[in-house]
Amino acid sequence: MFKNGRQLVVAGLLTLFMVTISTFAAAKEYVEVDAATVKKMMEADNALVVFPLSPIEFDNLHIEDSVNIQMEDLQASLPEDKSRKLVFYCLGLKCVASWRAAGKAVALGYKNVYAFRAGLPGWTAAGYPTVTIEKLPDVDVKKISVSALANKLANDPVVLVDINLTVDARKFYIDHAKRIHIPLGELHLRASKLDPDKQIIVMCLKGERAPTAARYLIGKGFKDVVIVDGGLQQWVLDGRPVKQAI
């Protein structure tokens, strides 16, 4: 597949990373706000402040009085009142979920939509209150290369846990019997199904969210958990095969 198809797959994967950015940038109809504005909106305007990432990340730390509605649940779970002020935030400027969720809310017809892109780092820097329900353990997580992953899939009793969003995993994934797809947003519900006697290898899209999943699993008693450095993106860039479901 790859000698002739590799460039197409790489291009497709890069499109996966970039198309959402360009789409929402072109159709941006939300307003970006800072921490002080969010605080004022919560106090004076009954704004609904939404964290659109996983319950694991929400329980680790979130803005006091905010709610957790995952990206794929926005359509079903946002309020019926399309004029309600909605503020979306996530893990800081490098996290795209705040403005992706804001863009989705605009597309759903909401009229007063805001993105707090500074997110939790900006909120805590301002000294505003946060809540922790279940703190992730403060541990270093071991990384392995994609070449090491390929070797382990071929030779070792491991479980590859793909934590990518379902919409992303359907586009590109490693087609292997040792892979199991558990989106990060479902890991708290399905972690008990993993084999604690096997090494757990966590892979995300680019290597940025895998440490959260790994820390969660370590906190639940899994002894041998590693992440894939660079994630699926690095796997593809190294010329290794993926399956395209759609």
One Martini backbone bead per residue (centre of mass of N, CA, C, O) as a GRO file, in nm:
protein
  246
    1MET     BB    1   0.054   0.064  -0.017
    2PHE     BB    2   0.301   0.280   0.035
    3LYS     BB    3   0.482   0.358  -0.203
    4ASN     BB    4   0.224   0.486  -0.354
    5GLY     BB    5   0.030   0.562  -0.090
    6ARG     BB    6   0.173   0.738   0.120
    7GLN     BB    7   0.116   1.028   0.025
    8LEU     BB    8  -0.189   1.002   0.053
    9VAL     BB    9  -0.198   0.935   0.355
   10VAL     BB   10  -0.045   1.178   0.460
   11ALA     BB   11  -0.235   1.386   0.337
   12GLY     BB   12  -0.486   1.283   0.483
   13LEU     BB   13  -0.383   1.322   0.771
   14LEU     BB   14  -0.326   1.624   0.748
   15THR     BB   15  -0.616   1.692   0.688
   16LEU     BB   16  -0.726   1.598   0.958
   17PHE     BB   17  -0.560   1.821   1.116
   18MET     BB   18  -0.662   2.090   0.924
   19VAL     BB   19  -0.964   2.116   0.834
   20THR     BB   20  -1.090   2.224   1.092
   21ILE     BB   21  -0.933   2.482   1.111
   22SER     BB   22  -1.021   2.609   0.839
   23THR     BB   23  -1.326   2.592   0.877
   24PHE     BB   24  -1.351   2.764   1.141
   25ALA     BB   25  -1.197   3.012   1.043
   26ALA     BB   26  -1.399   3.081   0.811
   27ALA     BB   27  -1.667   3.048   1.033
   28LYS     BB   28  -1.625   3.264   1.245
   29GLU     BB   29  -1.882   3.340   1.525
   30TYR     BB   30  -1.711   3.385   1.767
   31VAL     BB   31  -1.586   3.484   2.090
   32GLU     BB   32  -1.306   3.601   2.242
   33VAL     BB   33  -1.198   3.543   2.583
   34ASP     BB   34  -1.129   3.613   2.908
   35ALA     BB   35  -1.127   3.546   3.238
   36ALA     BB   36  -1.280   3.798   3.340
   37THR     BB   37  -1.520   3.767   3.148
   38VAL     BB   38  -1.612   3.490   3.237
   39LYS     BB   39  -1.667   3.560   3.530
   40LYS     BB   40  -1.882   3.777   3.470
   41MET     BB   41  -2.075   3.593   3.307
   42MET     BB   42  -2.136   3.396   3.537
   43GLU     BB   43  -2.252   3.615   3.740
   44ALA     BB   44  -2.450   3.798   3.530
   45ASP     BB   45  -2.542   3.580   3.266
   46ASN     BB   46  -2.563   3.268   3.294
   47ALA     BB   47  -2.327   3.120   3.190
   48LEU     BB   48  -2.220   2.843   3.003
   49VAL     BB   49  -1.953   2.639   3.104
   50VAL     BB   50  -1.747   2.440   2.878
   51PHE     BB   51  -1.605   2.110   2.882
   52PRO     BB   52  -1.508   1.907   2.583
   53LEU     BB   53  -1.377   1.683   2.725
   54SER     BB   54  -1.298   1.453   2.936
   55PRO     BB   55  -1.373   1.332   3.247
   56ILE     BB   56  -1.082   1.297   3.337
   57GLU     BB   57  -1.000   1.596   3.292
   58PHE     BB   58  -1.226   1.725   3.457
   59ASP     BB   59  -1.163   1.581   3.734
   60ASN     BB   60  -0.878   1.697   3.766
   61LEU     BB   61  -0.970   1.990   3.625
   62HIS     BB   62  -1.191   2.276   3.691
   63ILE     BB   63  -1.417   2.504   3.662
   64GLU     BB   64  -1.615   2.646   3.860
   65ASP     BB   65  -1.939   2.563   3.743
   66SER     BB   66  -1.876   2.380   3.530
   67VAL     BB   67  -1.916   2.169   3.240
   68ASN     BB   68  -1.941   1.834   3.093
   69ILE     BB   69  -1.922   1.832   2.730
   70GLN     BB   70  -1.871   1.650   2.483
   71MET     BB   71  -1.829   1.696   2.158
   72GLU     BB   72  -2.033   1.455   2.068
   73ASP     BB   73  -2.268   1.588   2.284
   74LEU     BB   74  -2.367   1.875   2.210
   75GLN     BB   75  -2.635   1.842   2.055
   76ALA     BB   76  -2.782   1.684   2.301
   77SER     BB   77  -2.674   1.882   2.569
   78LEU     BB   78  -2.747   2.143   2.500
   79PRO     BB   79  -2.937   2.392   2.529
   80GLU     BB   80  -3.234   2.500   2.386
   81ASP     BB   81  -3.137   2.784   2.424
   82LYS     BB   82  -2.990   2.978   2.166
   83SER     BB   83  -2.926   3.245   2.365
   84ARG     BB   84  -2.735   3.120   2.537
   85LYS     BB   85  -2.450   3.152   2.703
   86LEU     BB   86  -2.141   3.023   2.564
   87VAL     BB   87  -1.848   2.865   2.712
   88PHE     BB   88  -1.531   2.756   2.589
   89TYR     BB   89  -1.291   2.519   2.730
   90CYS     BB   90  -0.952   2.409   2.816
   91LEU     BB   91  -0.584   2.357   2.815
   92GLY     BB   92  -0.528   2.591   2.616
   93LEU     BB   93  -0.379   2.722   2.333
   94LYS     BB   94  -0.306   2.420   2.218
   95CYS     BB   95  -0.604   2.372   2.250
   96VAL     BB   96  -0.880   2.305   2.020
   97ALA     BB   97  -1.160   2.252   2.169
   98SER     BB   98  -1.279   2.530   2.219
   99TRP     BB   99  -1.315   2.625   1.912
  100ARG     BB  100  -1.454   2.373   1.807
  101ALA     BB  101  -1.702   2.393   1.991
  102ALA     BB  102  -1.786   2.676   1.910
  103GLY     BB  103  -1.828   2.611   1.611
  104LYS     BB  104  -2.047   2.398   1.659
  105ALA     BB  105  -2.251   2.581   1.802
  106VAL     BB  106  -2.293   2.769   1.566
  107ALA     BB  107  -2.391   2.543   1.369
  108LEU     BB  108  -2.645   2.487   1.575
  109GLY     BB  109  -2.751   2.810   1.639
  110TYR     BB  110  -2.591   2.970   1.830
  111LYS     BB  111  -2.558   3.325   1.933
  112ASN     BB  112  -2.374   3.303   2.221
  113VAL     BB  113  -2.039   3.256   2.153
  114TYR     BB  114  -1.744   3.133   2.337
  115ALA     BB  115  -1.379   3.153   2.361
  116PHE     BB  116  -1.149   3.021   2.608
  117ARG     BB  117  -0.826   2.972   2.519
  118ALA     BB  118  -0.659   2.983   2.790
  119GLY     BB  119  -0.803   2.843   3.004
  120LEU     BB  120  -0.685   2.694   3.275
  121PRO     BB  121  -0.421   2.859   3.289
  122GLY     BB  122  -0.568   3.139   3.287
  123TRP     BB  123  -0.747   3.091   3.535
  124THR     BB  124  -0.527   3.025   3.749
  125ALA     BB  125  -0.358   3.286   3.704
  126ALA     BB  126  -0.611   3.465   3.812
  127GLY     BB  127  -0.727   3.304   4.081
  128TYR     BB  128  -0.951   3.114   4.017
  129PRO     BB  129  -1.174   2.873   4.073
  130THR     BB  130  -1.136   2.523   4.137
  131VAL     BB  131  -1.184   2.164   4.057
  132THR     BB  132  -1.133   1.842   4.222
  133ILE     BB  133  -1.216   1.495   4.202
  134GLU     BB  134  -0.976   1.332   4.026
  135LYS     BB  135  -0.653   1.293   4.052
  136LEU     BB  136  -0.384   1.266   3.880
  137PRO     BB  137  -0.100   1.122   3.870
  138ASP     BB  138   0.242   1.221   3.938
  139VAL     BB  139   0.381   1.085   3.652
  140ASP     BB  140   0.599   0.926   3.459
  141VAL     BB  141   0.592   0.850   3.111
  142LYS     BB  142   0.666   0.616   2.895
  143LYS     BB  143   0.834   0.609   2.584
  144ILE     BB  144   0.779   0.501   2.248
  145SER     BB  145   0.845   0.406   1.947
  146VAL     BB  146   0.726   0.302   1.645
  147SER     BB  147   0.929   0.072   1.617
  148ALA     BB  148   0.867  -0.056   1.891
  149LEU     BB  149   0.573  -0.107   1.834
  150ALA     BB  150   0.605  -0.298   1.594
  151ASN     BB  151   0.760  -0.513   1.755
  152LYS     BB  152   0.541  -0.566   1.974
  153LEU     BB  153   0.313  -0.652   1.781
  154ALA     BB  154   0.482  -0.902   1.670
  155ASN     BB  155   0.603  -1.029   1.980
  156ASP     BB  156   0.409  -0.917   2.208
  157PRO     BB  157   0.195  -0.906   2.502
  158VAL     BB  158  -0.012  -0.660   2.393
  159VAL     BB  159  -0.192  -0.339   2.423
  160LEU     BB  160  -0.352  -0.128   2.193
  161VAL     BB  161  -0.460   0.201   2.275
  162ASP     BB  162  -0.702   0.380   2.107
  163ILE     BB  163  -0.798   0.733   2.190
  164ASN     BB  164  -0.944   0.830   1.961
  165LEU     BB  165  -1.169   0.961   1.801
  166THR     BB  166  -1.399   0.816   1.612
  167VAL     BB  167  -1.377   1.004   1.361
  168ASP     BB  168  -1.065   0.950   1.337
  169ALA     BB  169  -1.044   0.633   1.354
  170ARG     BB  170  -1.205   0.589   1.083
  171LYS     BB  171  -0.979   0.703   0.894
  172PHE     BB  172  -0.726   0.615   1.092
  173TYR     BB  173  -0.560   0.293   1.147
  174ILE     BB  174  -0.442   0.019   1.316
  175ASP     BB  175  -0.438  -0.306   1.174
  176HIS     BB  176  -0.479  -0.493   1.471
  177ALA     BB  177  -0.540  -0.735   1.710
  178LYS     BB  178  -0.402  -0.549   1.954
  179ARG     BB  179  -0.621  -0.347   1.897
  180ILE     BB  180  -0.802  -0.090   2.083
  181HIS     BB  181  -1.094   0.112   2.091
  182ILE     BB  182  -1.069   0.395   2.330
  183PRO     BB  183  -1.187   0.663   2.401
  184LEU     BB  184  -1.111   0.889   2.633
  185GLY     BB  185  -1.421   0.937   2.708
  186GLU     BB  186  -1.434   0.598   2.787
  187LEU     BB  187  -1.211   0.495   2.987
  188HIS     BB  188  -1.368   0.502   3.264
  189LEU     BB  189  -1.563   0.256   3.157
  190ARG     BB  190  -1.320   0.042   3.012
  191ALA     BB  191  -1.060  -0.029   3.178
  192SER     BB  192  -1.151  -0.309   3.311
  193LYS     BB  193  -1.108  -0.470   3.026
  194LEU     BB  194  -0.821  -0.471   3.069
  195ASP     BB  195  -0.511  -0.631   3.079
  196PRO     BB  196  -0.293  -0.628   3.358
  197ASP     BB  197  -0.070  -0.846   3.232
  198LYS     BB  198  -0.027  -0.632   3.016
  199GLN     BB  199   0.096  -0.422   2.806
  200ILE     BB  200   0.018  -0.076   2.778
  201ILE     BB  201  -0.052   0.100   2.473
  202VAL     BB  202  -0.068   0.443   2.403
  203MET     BB  203  -0.267   0.608   2.142
  204CYS     BB  204  -0.268   0.896   1.953
  205LEU     BB  205  -0.235   1.135   1.721
  206LYS     BB  206   0.043   1.315   1.860
  207GLY     BB  207   0.102   1.267   2.191
  208GLU     BB  208  -0.084   1.459   2.395
  209ARG     BB  209  -0.315   1.255   2.541
  210ALA     BB  210  -0.178   0.993   2.637
  211PRO     BB  211  -0.073   1.073   2.925
  212THR     BB  212  -0.351   1.085   3.056
  213ALA     BB  213  -0.430   0.790   3.015
  214ALA     BB  214  -0.185   0.668   3.158
  215ARG     BB  215  -0.226   0.798   3.436
  216TYR     BB  216  -0.499   0.673   3.486
  217LEU     BB  217  -0.411   0.374   3.474
  218ILE     BB  218  -0.204   0.390   3.697
  219GLY     BB  219  -0.418   0.483   3.914
  220LYS     BB  220  -0.572   0.185   3.859
  221GLY     BB  221  -0.305  -0.033   3.862
  222PHE     BB  222  -0.133  -0.020   3.621
  223LYS     BB  223   0.208  -0.120   3.565
  224ASP     BB  224   0.227  -0.125   3.226
  225VAL     BB  225   0.271   0.195   3.082
  226VAL     BB  226   0.267   0.335   2.753
  227ILE     BB  227   0.372   0.558   2.492
  228VAL     BB  228   0.350   0.710   2.174
  229ASP     BB  229   0.571   0.880   2.003
  230GLY     BB  230   0.367   1.093   1.800
  231GLY     BB  231   0.182   0.883   1.722
  232LEU     BB  232   0.010   0.837   1.434
  233GLN     BB  233   0.167   1.044   1.278
  234GLN     BB  234   0.447   0.903   1.304
  235TRP     BB  235   0.371   0.637   1.179
  236VAL     BB  236   0.314   0.756   0.898
  237LEU     BB  237   0.584   0.916   0.854
  238ASP     BB  238   0.740   0.625   0.864
  239GLY     BB  239   0.567   0.430   0.663
  240ARG     BB  240   0.325   0.302   0.804
  241PRO     BB  241   0.047   0.116   0.821
  242VAL     BB  242  -0.291   0.196   0.738
  243LYS     BB  243  -0.636   0.223   0.782
  244GLN     BB  244  -0.918   0.306   0.572
  245ALA     BB  245  -1.256   0.335   0.637
  246ILE     BB  246  -1.333   0.643   0.484
   0.00000   0.00000   0.00000
